[in-house]
Amino acid sequence: MNIQPPYLKPGDKVAITCPAKKLPHAMTDAILLLESWGLEVVLGETVTASYNQFAGDDALRAADLQRFIKDDSIKAIFAARGGYGTIRM
Protein backbone atom coordinates (compact mmCIF):
# COMPACT_ATOMS: atom_id res chain seq x y z
CA MET A 1 0.00 0.00 0.00
CA ASN A 2 1.36 3.38 -1.01
CA ILE A 3 0.54 6.34 1.21
CA GLN A 4 1.22 9.78 -0.22
CA PRO A 5 0.65 12.85 1.95
CA PRO A 6 -0.90 15.94 0.40
CA TYR A 7 1.44 18.42 -1.24
CA LEU A 8 2.59 21.34 0.87
CA LYS A 9 1.00 24.67 0.02
CA PRO A 10 1.67 28.28 1.04
CA GLY A 11 0.57 28.88 4.60
CA ASP A 12 1.31 25.33 5.76
CA LYS A 13 3.30 24.96 8.96
CA VAL A 14 6.42 22.76 8.80
CA ALA A 15 8.84 21.74 11.54
CA ILE A 16 12.59 21.25 11.59
CA THR A 17 14.13 18.97 14.20
CA CYS A 18 17.48 17.27 14.73
CA PRO A 19 16.90 13.66 15.83
CA ALA A 20 20.60 12.79 15.91
CA LYS A 21 23.75 14.86 15.52
CA LYS A 22 23.89 18.56 16.35
CA LEU A 23 24.14 21.07 13.56
CA PRO A 24 27.61 22.36 12.71
CA HIS A 25 26.21 25.71 11.51
CA ALA A 26 23.03 27.79 11.40
CA MET A 27 20.17 26.78 9.12
CA THR A 28 19.39 30.28 7.90
CA ASP A 29 19.50 29.41 4.19
CA ALA A 30 17.17 26.42 4.59
CA ILE A 31 14.70 28.42 6.67
CA LEU A 32 14.70 31.29 4.16
CA LEU A 33 14.11 28.84 1.30
CA LEU A 34 11.13 27.23 3.03
CA GLU A 35 9.71 30.65 3.90
CA SER A 36 10.16 31.80 0.28
CA TRP A 37 7.81 28.96 -0.65
CA GLY A 38 5.22 30.48 1.69
CA LEU A 39 5.68 27.92 4.46
CA GLU A 40 5.63 28.78 8.15
CA VAL A 41 8.74 27.26 9.76
CA VAL A 42 8.78 26.05 13.36
CA LEU A 43 12.15 25.11 14.85
CA GLY A 44 12.47 22.36 17.42
CA GLU A 45 14.49 22.78 20.59
CA THR A 46 17.05 20.38 19.15
CA VAL A 47 18.05 22.80 16.38
CA THR A 48 20.11 24.78 18.89
CA ALA A 49 20.69 22.11 21.56
CA SER A 50 23.99 20.38 22.19
CA TYR A 51 24.87 17.29 24.23
CA ASN A 52 28.27 15.83 23.32
CA GLN A 53 28.01 15.26 19.55
CA PHE A 54 24.18 15.07 19.66
CA ALA A 55 21.48 17.73 19.32
CA GLY A 56 20.42 17.31 22.93
CA ASP A 57 20.15 14.19 25.04
CA ASP A 58 18.08 11.20 23.90
CA ALA A 59 14.99 12.28 25.86
CA LEU A 60 15.03 15.82 24.44
CA ARG A 61 15.42 14.60 20.85
CA ALA A 62 12.59 12.09 21.26
CA ALA A 63 10.30 14.66 22.91
CA ASP A 64 11.02 17.21 20.17
CA LEU A 65 10.06 14.77 17.41
CA GLN A 66 7.03 13.46 19.32
CA ARG A 67 5.75 17.01 19.90
CA PHE A 68 5.73 17.64 16.15
CA ILE A 69 4.14 14.26 15.36
CA LYS A 70 1.28 15.00 17.78
CA ASP A 71 0.70 18.55 16.49
CA ASP A 72 -2.00 18.39 13.80
CA SER A 73 -1.08 21.87 12.56
CA ILE A 74 2.36 20.62 11.43
CA LYS A 75 2.06 19.40 7.83
CA ALA A 76 5.65 18.14 7.41
CA ILE A 77 8.63 17.37 9.63
CA PHE A 78 12.14 17.85 8.28
CA ALA A 79 15.09 16.15 9.97
CA ALA A 80 17.92 18.66 9.63
CA ARG A 81 20.47 15.99 10.35
CA GLY A 82 20.30 12.25 10.85
CA GLY A 83 22.61 9.51 12.01
CA TYR A 84 23.31 7.08 14.82
CA GLY A 85 21.64 9.22 17.46
CA THR A 86 18.25 8.59 15.87
CA ILE A 87 18.21 4.92 16.89
CA ARG A 88 19.10 5.88 20.46
CA MET A 89 15.79 7.68 20.95
Beta strands, then each sheet from edge to edge (+ up, - down):
strand 1: 13-17
strand 2: 40-43
strand 3: 74-79
sheet 1: 2+ 1+ 3+
end
